[in-house]
């Protein structure tokens, strides 16, 4: 505590909750009966490709419950996320686990501190849901990709039109960790 004036004690701003590490997230996945796996490539050492999946063992086989794909360029705003999907039954923790592990990996293994994603505009209703979902994760609008000539190259890269959104990797990791109930990580 610090004193701002005689007789008045104030608390400094509380520090944010610690962000879970990739190792802690792998432990949390195991605790929930899930397998968390990353497939990372680094062709020519220029960038990273990422595929992260969450599966559940069903007897002798694995059932894929969700995955995300993306790539990372070696710069602070270099994380680019593409396809993310969750499917099947009993998948409540799968989405937050995928997001948290993706951002933990980026923070631990790359210089990336910001991520970009496209809320694709396949249909107007689906686009609104994606924008709302990405905002809840901590993404903010960056720019609209439409039909203009200047948008042709980015649309080819991203696979369509929509709203490009950017987020701070640490913030998305914290929000996803909270959704998993990992506010206090001392017990992991």
VENJO-V517032 format. One record per backbone hydrogen bond with DSSP energy under -0.5 kcal/mol. NH is the residue of the N-H (numbers start at 0). CO is the residue of the C=O. If there is no record, write none. Layout:
nh | co
NH | CO
NH | CO
//
This chain:
nh | co
1 | 9
3 | 1
3 | 7
4 | 7
7 | 4
8 | 6
9 | 1
24 | 20
25 | 21
26 | 22
27 | 23
28 | 24
29 | 25
30 | 26
31 | 27
32 | 29
33 | 28
34 | 54
36 | 34
36 | 52
38 | 50
39 | 37
40 | 48
44 | 41
45 | 42
46 | 42
47 | 71
48 | 40
49 | 69
50 | 38
51 | 67
52 | 36
53 | 65
54 | 34
55 | 62
56 | 32
57 | 60
60 | 57
62 | 55
63 | 61
64 | 53
65 | 53
66 | 84
67 | 51
68 | 82
69 | 49
70 | 79
71 | 47
72 | 77
73 | 45
74 | 72
77 | 74
78 | 113
79 | 70
80 | 115
81 | 68
84 | 66
86 | 64
93 | 90
94 | 90
96 | 92
97 | 93
98 | 94
99 | 95
100 | 96
101 | 97
102 | 98
103 | 99
104 | 100
105 | 101
106 | 102
107 | 103
108 | 104
109 | 105
112 | 75
113 | 75
114 | 166
115 | 78
116 | 164
117 | 80
118 | 116
118 | 162
119 | 117
120 | 160
121 | 119
126 | 122
127 | 123
128 | 124
129 | 125
130 | 126
131 | 127
132 | 128
133 | 129
134 | 130
135 | 131
136 | 132
137 | 133
137 | 134
138 | 133
139 | 165
141 | 163
142 | 163
144 | 161
145 | 143
150 | 147
151 | 148
154 | 150
155 | 151
156 | 152
157 | 153
158 | 154
159 | 154
161 | 144
162 | 118
163 | 142
163 | 161
164 | 116
165 | 139
166 | 114
168 | 112
171 | 167
172 | 168
173 | 169
174 | 170
175 | 171
176 | 172
177 | 173
178 | 174
179 | 175
180 | 177
181 | 176
184 | 182
187 | 184
//
